[in-house]
Structures are given as C-alpha cells and as structure tokens.
Amino acid sequence: MEEQFVTYMRNLAINCKDILHTDQDKRFFHIRSIFEGDLIITNIKSLTADVIMVVESPEGNLSDNDGDNPFEIKRAAFILLKKLKTSDLSHEPLYDGLMKVAKKIIGRMRKDRRDNVIHHFKVDIDYSKIGPIAENRYGYRFEFEWGMSTSAIVFNENDWLN
C-alpha cells in the first residue's frame, strides 16, 4: 500500500500545474516519517522550486471500538511548502496560495476516487500550518484517511507463559 500511495502522490506532483515535478526539476520527495528531520531539511535545501510537495508514508491506528471486529485505519499525509521572500510583509498570501493548491490536489483525489482510480481516500482532512523549515519555507501539512481494513488482533494462550 505504501508504494502505491507514494507513486500516486508523485503522479499528482508531476501533473499538477502548480508543482510540475520532473526528474530534472525535483519538486517532490517522500519521507517515511515526519521524524526524519535531517532528511527533510537536506531535501528541502536541495530543491529550488517555488512550491514543493513532501509525502509521508501511511501510518495506522488499531482499534476494536469495544466490539468483535478489530480494524486498522491507515492515515497518510502530504506537505506543501513555499519559500517566503524576505520582502514579503505577511505570511498570509503564501498560505492562501498553498491552500488553493491543496484544494486542487484534494479535488483531484476526490475525482480519482469517484473514477475508481483510488479506493482508499476519505475526505476528512486535518491540516496545520508549519514552518519555518530550511531555507525559510512555510506551508501546510494535510493528514487524511488512506484505507481501512479488518485486523487480526487476537489473544493466543500459546504466546504467553501464564
């Protein structure tokens, strides 16, 4: 599921006119966890594009909701960042512009879900402002549900000494 998610998000970064990622003009990268701070900073510093997309691998939540059917919910995230120019008096135009890009991406994801290109996306998105990150970049982090499945959470006496 992780590889499919990263490939899908990379394709969005390639095809979104506000990002236009290519192998020659990188504007997209993938991290396994938000805790890979050094990797994030290194990658951001290496990119010169106006808007960049960072994608986090899906993580999960195991739950049984006090019932008989345990399940696992996968959550994924993407980050949009833009460099704040020293001449800018306010962050608001930067944030407004990135929110417009995000809504285009989310709109495409909704269309792809309706067209059965993706099956796991649920539009219930938490977002928060982030920054400054390397090279005076600011932006948003968007987190959303990317799948749900039943999960075998069972007690087996043979796994325990007592």
Helices and strands as residue ranges (DSSP letters): H 2-15, E 28-31, H 37-46, E 51-63, E 71-83, H 92-114, E 122-133, E 137-150, G 157-159
